[in-house]
Amino acid sequence: MAVQVQQQRAGGELANPLAAAKRAATRAERVSAGLDDLDRWLRDQIRSGLHGMDRAGYAHFDSMAARMVDAHAPGVASMLRSIPAEMAGVQWPERVLSQLGSLHLLIQAHRRLDALPADLAATVRSRIGYPVSKSDVLAGPGISDRWFALGMVDTVEFRLETRRVWLFGTTTSRWALWLNFAPPGGQLDASALPGQVLSADLHFYSGSGQYRALIGRRHDTGDDSRQPADQPPVETLSEVQRRYADIVAADPWASRMPAVIEAAPIPSREPGKPWQLRDSSGVACDLVGLVAEPWPLLARSGGAPIRIFGEWNGRGLRALSVLADDQGLPFSTSVVGRAG
Amino acid sequence: MMAMGTWPDVVTTALLGTDRRAVPSELPESWSGLEPSEDAARTVLDLAAQYGTYSRVGTRLGLAGQPPPAPSEELIAAPPEAQELLGSLLEYPDPSLINYWLASCVDRGLRVSAEHWQPLAVLVARNAGYDRSLLGKALGSGGLWFLRQNPSWQGLAADIAVAMSEPEPSNQGVAYSEEVAAWFGEIDAAFAATDQPGMDGSEMP
């Protein structure tokens, strides 16, 4: 009988390295087999053509997504389930093909995982959905700061609620993304809500272009309700685009990044056309992800540029909050015209 | 980066399927780094992976003209207590209470803050029971500018302009219930800060 060596992990739980290695190898084999199936499925789609996919709806992707869940690749399943949302409008074939290309790239990267730089390999594992234990992340070095929560998005996918909260380190000027999840009937963690400041150590996940972090030790400074004087830096849209290019170069599957721009909202002038944001240089981008026309945002701006925080996706900004201004107007999430 | 004409060709091939349409044969030199494949479907996916990444970071943003700015505001915003009360009244709107709030605001030379412009516009546009003249005065120049930005409120803006040019109707002799009268007292109390000598409205927008 083999002697199994047990070690005490940082989080206090007992781990058996041999058993863990065996589990990891089994998982990697299952992921590889699942991605081989996905590779064949992708090529089948391209051989037979994407036409009609817009009418096939979610079911067409759900079965392959379920296969990816079975293969322990939940990140890939999530990417597949996001594709039907791209099928509105005349340019859907281009957008869907890009998404399929992104999945293809992930499959190729996984096949060469051992040859990739460590950071990129960690990113590939993260995108596929390899689990990373919280205790391992928390065992890494923490970054202490007063973290200003600037925006939040709640989503539901297959009854699993997900909350992503964007945090900005007021001393380190570092962005962080804090994710938390709630199963059906559960409650999302409200430790950091937009407008609040959290004095804590954040522990970042490994991987290139990685914002995701866990909240570690909290510091009781007694001033967490006070909004920081150090606000996130404002960028022009051209600067945002350049920074996003750097992010995508490090993580080709990155789909969003945080940004603050100073811009004036411009209402849609034709039905079906998007609202826009115009920065001080005259460059304009679309406002994306709106669930209602953002008239309160226009009211707040009075037609003048205001500092807007949101998620940049390469095509436009999903506005999540408006920062406090010099005239005494407060930080606000209610004026951006969307829920969550 | 791929020439603009080539990418639509690749998309068309993907749309129709590589069983029916060939992959564009002459690809730009910048695509020469791709591994050659005898599988046309794989070639299309390789091209999509590369171009998709390029297009996500290389979207060319357009220019836009400067939007019309709101005129400078001369009126001071009503105090925070009154704004907060208006927010509550707008949740379960009653014309007599909203009109009384607007009259209280206008009588003191104050205005509604920007956060209430949209809900007031939506409410008043669909109900003739609200006093358009009072609304126009309480919105101030910024609020009237705001109404003009939304084509669906242009009828309301025109009604307000007409109402503001007409003589004010008299409410004398109108009887209100005790409950409504009690709310009037709440509204008076919310504006009371501005009734004291030397006290201005809030710094709210």
Chai-1 contact restraints between the chains, C-beta under 6 A:
chainA,res_idxA,chainB,res_idxB,connection_type,confidence,min_distance_angstrom,max_distance_angstrom,comment,restraint_id
A,R43,B,A41,contact,1.0,0.0,6.0,A-B,restraint_1
A,I46,B,A14,contact,1.0,0.0,6.0,A-B,restraint_2
A,I46,B,T18,contact,1.0,0.0,6.0,A-B,restraint_3
A,I46,B,A41,contact,1.0,0.0,6.0,A-B,restraint_4
A,I46,B,V44,contact,1.0,0.0,6.0,A-B,restraint_5
A,R47,B,G17,contact,1.0,0.0,6.0,A-B,restraint_6
A,R47,B,T18,contact,1.0,0.0,6.0,A-B,restraint_7
A,R47,B,D19,contact,1.0,0.0,6.0,A-B,restraint_8
A,R47,B,A41,contact,1.0,0.0,6.0,A-B,restraint_9
A,S48,B,G17,contact,1.0,0.0,6.0,A-B,restraint_10
A,G49,B,L15,contact,1.0,0.0,6.0,A-B,restraint_11
A,G49,B,L16,contact,1.0,0.0,6.0,A-B,restraint_12
A,G49,B,G17,contact,1.0,0.0,6.0,A-B,restraint_13
A,L50,B,A14,contact,1.0,0.0,6.0,A-B,restraint_14
A,L50,B,L15,contact,1.0,0.0,6.0,A-B,restraint_15
A,H51,B,L15,contact,1.0,0.0,6.0,A-B,restraint_16
A,P93,B,V11,contact,1.0,0.0,6.0,A-B,restraint_17
A,P93,B,L15,contact,1.0,0.0,6.0,A-B,restraint_18
A,E94,B,V11,contact,1.0,0.0,6.0,A-B,restraint_19
A,L97,B,V11,contact,1.0,0.0,6.0,A-B,restraint_20
A,L97,B,A14,contact,1.0,0.0,6.0,A-B,restraint_21
A,L97,B,A48,contact,1.0,0.0,6.0,A-B,restraint_22
A,S98,B,A48,contact,1.0,0.0,6.0,A-B,restraint_23
A,S98,B,G52,contact,1.0,0.0,6.0,A-B,restraint_24
A,G101,B,L45,contact,1.0,0.0,6.0,A-B,restraint_25
A,G101,B,A48,contact,1.0,0.0,6.0,A-B,restraint_26
A,G101,B,A49,contact,1.0,0.0,6.0,A-B,restraint_27
A,G101,B,G52,contact,1.0,0.0,6.0,A-B,restraint_28
A,S102,B,G52,contact,1.0,0.0,6.0,A-B,restraint_29
A,H104,B,L45,contact,1.0,0.0,6.0,A-B,restraint_30
A,H104,B,A49,contact,1.0,0.0,6.0,A-B,restraint_31
A,L105,B,A49,contact,1.0,0.0,6.0,A-B,restraint_32
A,L237,B,L61,contact,1.0,0.0,6.0,A-B,restraint_33
A,Y244,B,V57,contact,1.0,0.0,6.0,A-B,restraint_34
A,A245,B,V57,contact,1.0,0.0,6.0,A-B,restraint_35
A,V248,B,V57,contact,1.0,0.0,6.0,A-B,restraint_36
A,P252,B,T53,contact,1.0,0.0,6.0,A-B,restraint_37
A,A264,B,P67,contact,1.0,0.0,6.0,A-B,restraint_38
A,I266,B,A64,contact,1.0,0.0,6.0,A-B,restraint_39
A,I266,B,P67,contact,1.0,0.0,6.0,A-B,restraint_40
A,P267,B,Q149,contact,1.0,0.0,6.0,A-B,restraint_41
A,Q276,B,A64,contact,1.0,0.0,6.0,A-B,restraint_42
A,R278,B,A64,contact,1.0,0.0,6.0,A-B,restraint_43
A,G282,B,L63,contact,1.0,0.0,6.0,A-B,restraint_44
A,V283,B,L61,contact,1.0,0.0,6.0,A-B,restraint_45
A,A284,B,G62,contact,1.0,0.0,6.0,A-B,restraint_46
A,A284,B,A64,contact,1.0,0.0,6.0,A-B,restraint_47
A,C285,B,L61,contact,1.0,0.0,6.0,A-B,restraint_48
A,W295,B,Q118,contact,1.0,0.0,6.0,A-B,restraint_49
A,P296,B,Q118,contact,1.0,0.0,6.0,A-B,restraint_50
A,A299,B,A114,contact,1.0,0.0,6.0,A-B,restraint_51
A,A299,B,W117,contact,1.0,0.0,6.0,A-B,restraint_52
A,A299,B,F146,contact,1.0,0.0,6.0,A-B,restraint_53
A,R300,B,A114,contact,1.0,0.0,6.0,A-B,restraint_54
A,G302,B,A70,contact,1.0,0.0,6.0,A-B,restraint_55
A,G302,B,G142,contact,1.0,0.0,6.0,A-B,restraint_56
A,G303,B,P67,contact,1.0,0.0,6.0,A-B,restraint_57
A,G303,B,P68,contact,1.0,0.0,6.0,A-B,restraint_58
A,G303,B,P69,contact,1.0,0.0,6.0,A-B,restraint_59
A,G303,B,A70,contact,1.0,0.0,6.0,A-B,restraint_60
A,A304,B,P69,contact,1.0,0.0,6.0,A-B,restraint_61
A,G314,B,R56,contact,1.0,0.0,6.0,A-B,restraint_62
A,G314,B,T59,contact,1.0,0.0,6.0,A-B,restraint_63
A,R315,B,T59,contact,1.0,0.0,6.0,A-B,restraint_64
A,G328,B,E203,contact,1.0,0.0,6.0,A-B,restraint_65
A,L329,B,P205,contact,1.0,0.0,6.0,A-B,restraint_66
